[in-house]
Each structure stands twice: as structure tokens, then as C-alpha cells.
Amino acid sequence: MKAEDVAQYLQEHPQFFNDYADLLADIQISHPQSDKVISLNERQLISLRERNRALQDKLLELISFGEENDAIGEKMHRLAIALISVANLDELLNALYFSLKEDFSVPLVAMRFWKIPGADPSKVEFTPTSEDVQAIAESLPQPYCGNHIADEIKQWFGESSEHLHSFAMIPLNTSQTIGLLVLGSPDAERFYPEMGTLHLKRLGELACTTLARCGQLENTETATA
């Protein structure tokens, strides 16, 4: 008989353990972490402890994730409160940049807008962007996180771009895509492809909603209509 056959037989005939209880008590097997010989009961206890330890580690991991999400939620709440009080584009940009750098500890932030009639060309946020960049933003169904972005977008960070190894790109959408918010970090693991993007998406929604409230998007909506 093969080991698999024995295992299958025992699974299909649990009464065996009752019929041969004395035999089970006498069987000696190797300790999983040493050269000692132990009984089946002791081996079962070790297995239960290992399983309990794994469950405890998983619980601690879930608690850690929960605490991290709570902390991010609190920061998003503070940003929302700050944006409620802004009255114009300058105040919006100042509040957004301050929150991202000081509260969220994002080393570098860059943002570009387009299709906004009457925008102040002296502001770096309204520097003309190529159709390729606009197409990238329009193609994003949700924020992108990873280690690679288009060279033109990377150049928004100036000389500091050489030290950045991970990025988050957040499309800014109203009735159409009007811009792109990009976060950069020298830590290659700060923005990784598998990370959740819910808070990043909400960040973009907050920015666009505040722009609309400040009247910055009124002309855009009219032009679109």
C-alpha cells in the first residue's frame, strides 16, 4: 500500500481510531523540529500549536491592515475638511500639496490640467501636455501604481525624477478627463501594482469636486456641452 492509500483509508474509516485506541497511544514518531521521538498525541498538540500560531499571525496582520486603513481614513478626512474651506484654485493646490507631503509623506507630487478654458498659463499645473499623456490618463479606469511611467510624465518632477522608483497616477475626471495627479517616491515598494487604489481614487474625486465648487470647471462643462 502507498501512503496515500493509508491516508484515504483512515479518512474513510474514522472508526479505526476507536477500535485501535491502544495502538495509537503506543505509536512513536519523529519530532518535527528535533531528533526526539514522540507519541501521536504529542504530534497532534504540536500541529494544533502551529495552526494556532499561524491564525494568530494572520489575525495580527489583519489588525495591522485595519489600523493602517483607519490612519489613512483619518488623513483623508482631514484633507476633505481642508478642501471644504478653500475658495480658489491657489488655495486648493496649497491644501492638496501640503496634505500629500506633510500628512501622507509623499516625497514628490506633480499635477497637470488640460481642457480648462481660461486657465492661467503661468501656473505649472496648466503647462501644455501632449495628446499621448492625455490618452494615458483617459485610458486609466482606476489609479495606476507601479515602477514605470511615460518619460514625459516623469519629467514633471524635474531633476528629482532620477531618484524616483515608484509612482501613482491618478486620473482627474469630471464629465471628461481633465488632468492627471502623479505621486512619486524613491522607495520602489511605496506604490506597487498590487496595492489597493480606493483611497487614491477618492483623492482624485476630492480634487475634482473642489475644483468644480470653486467654479474652475464651469467653463469646461459648458464647453463640453
NORURHU-V186196 format. One record per residue. N is the residue number from 1. SS is DSSP state (a for helix, b for strand, c for the rest). D_CENTER is the distance of its C-alpha to the mean C-alpha in Angstrom with 2 decimals. Layout:
n & ss & d_center
N & SS & D_CENTER
N & SS & D_CENTER
This chain:
n & ss & d_center
1 & c & 50.42
2 & c & 46.95
3 & a & 44.39
4 & a & 42.43
5 & a & 45.66
6 & a & 46.16
7 & a & 42.64
8 & a & 43.08
9 & a & 46.53
10 & a & 45.31
11 & a & 42.53
12 & a & 45.14
13 & c & 47.79
14 & c & 46.31
15 & a & 49.91
16 & a & 50.53
17 & a & 48.95
18 & a & 51.44
19 & a & 54.36
20 & c & 53.76
21 & a & 52.33
22 & a & 54.70
23 & a & 53.65
24 & a & 49.97
25 & a & 50.96
26 & a & 52.92
27 & c & 50.37
28 & b & 48.96
29 & b & 45.86
30 & b & 44.09
31 & c & 41.60
32 & c & 38.11
33 & c & 37.72
34 & c & 41.37
35 & c & 44.80
36 & c & 46.00
37 & b & 47.20
38 & b & 46.02
39 & b & 46.74
40 & a & 44.62
41 & a & 44.07
42 & a & 42.71
43 & a & 40.46
44 & a & 39.13
45 & a & 38.43
46 & a & 36.52
47 & a & 34.41
48 & a & 33.76
49 & a & 32.78
50 & a & 30.35
51 & a & 28.82
52 & a & 28.70
53 & a & 27.06
54 & a & 24.33
55 & a & 23.79
56 & a & 23.77
57 & a & 21.14
58 & a & 18.92
59 & a & 19.70
60 & a & 18.92
61 & a & 15.49
62 & a & 14.87
63 & a & 16.44
64 & a & 14.26
65 & a & 11.04
66 & a & 13.13
67 & a & 14.29
68 & a & 10.99
69 & a & 10.06
70 & a & 13.67
71 & a & 13.54
72 & a & 10.81
73 & a & 12.89
74 & a & 15.94
75 & a & 14.90
76 & a & 14.16
77 & a & 17.54
78 & a & 19.27
79 & a & 18.14
80 & a & 19.40
81 & a & 22.61
82 & a & 23.08
83 & a & 22.73
84 & a & 25.21
85 & c & 27.85
86 & c & 27.64
87 & c & 30.58
88 & c & 30.05
89 & a & 27.80
90 & a & 28.47
91 & a & 27.43
92 & a & 24.23
93 & a & 23.29
94 & a & 24.35
95 & a & 22.38
96 & a & 19.13
97 & a & 19.58
98 & a & 20.68
99 & a & 17.77
100 & a & 15.14
101 & a & 17.32
102 & a & 18.84
103 & a & 16.55
104 & c & 13.03
105 & c & 14.71
106 & c & 13.68
107 & c & 16.71
108 & b & 17.48
109 & b & 17.03
110 & b & 18.98
111 & b & 19.79
112 & b & 22.42
113 & b & 24.18
114 & c & 26.80
115 & c & 29.18
116 & c & 29.90
117 & c & 33.72
118 & c & 35.22
119 & c & 32.25
120 & c & 33.35
121 & c & 33.48
122 & c & 33.72
123 & c & 30.11
124 & a & 27.78
125 & a & 25.25
126 & a & 27.98
127 & c & 28.84
128 & c & 29.61
129 & c & 27.08
130 & c & 28.08
131 & a & 28.00
132 & a & 25.77
133 & a & 22.99
134 & a & 23.54
135 & a & 23.47
136 & a & 20.08
137 & a & 18.65
138 & a & 20.61
139 & a & 19.39
140 & c & 15.67
141 & c & 15.24
142 & c & 11.65
143 & c & 9.69
144 & b & 9.78
145 & b & 7.92
146 & b & 10.52
147 & c & 13.74
148 & c & 16.15
149 & c & 17.20
150 & c & 20.72
151 & a & 23.26
152 & a & 24.26
153 & a & 20.85
154 & a & 20.59
155 & a & 24.02
156 & a & 22.86
157 & a & 21.96
158 & a & 25.57
159 & a & 26.65
160 & a & 23.44
161 & a & 21.74
162 & a & 23.39
163 & a & 21.35
164 & c & 17.86
165 & c & 16.04
166 & b & 12.46
167 & b & 11.59
168 & b & 9.59
169 & b & 12.13
170 & b & 12.39
171 & b & 15.60
172 & b & 17.91
173 & b & 19.84
174 & c & 22.93
175 & c & 25.60
176 & c & 24.65
177 & b & 22.15
178 & b & 23.38
179 & b & 21.04
180 & b & 17.93
181 & b & 15.79
182 & b & 14.51
183 & b & 12.81
184 & b & 14.07
185 & b & 14.02
186 & c & 16.63
187 & c & 14.30
188 & c & 13.55
189 & c & 10.69
190 & c & 8.99
191 & c & 7.13
192 & c & 7.41
193 & c & 8.06
194 & c & 6.83
195 & c & 3.08
196 & c & 2.93
197 & c & 4.80
198 & a & 7.36
199 & a & 7.81
200 & a & 7.99
201 & a & 10.42
202 & a & 12.26
203 & a & 12.66
204 & a & 14.43
205 & a & 16.44
206 & a & 17.59
207 & a & 18.77
208 & a & 20.66
209 & a & 22.15
210 & a & 23.43
211 & a & 24.90
212 & a & 26.72
213 & a & 28.02
214 & c & 29.36
215 & c & 31.25
216 & c & 29.61
217 & c & 28.85
218 & a & 32.22
219 & a & 33.84
220 & a & 30.99
221 & a & 31.32
222 & a & 35.11
223 & a & 34.93
224 & a & 32.68
225 & c & 35.10
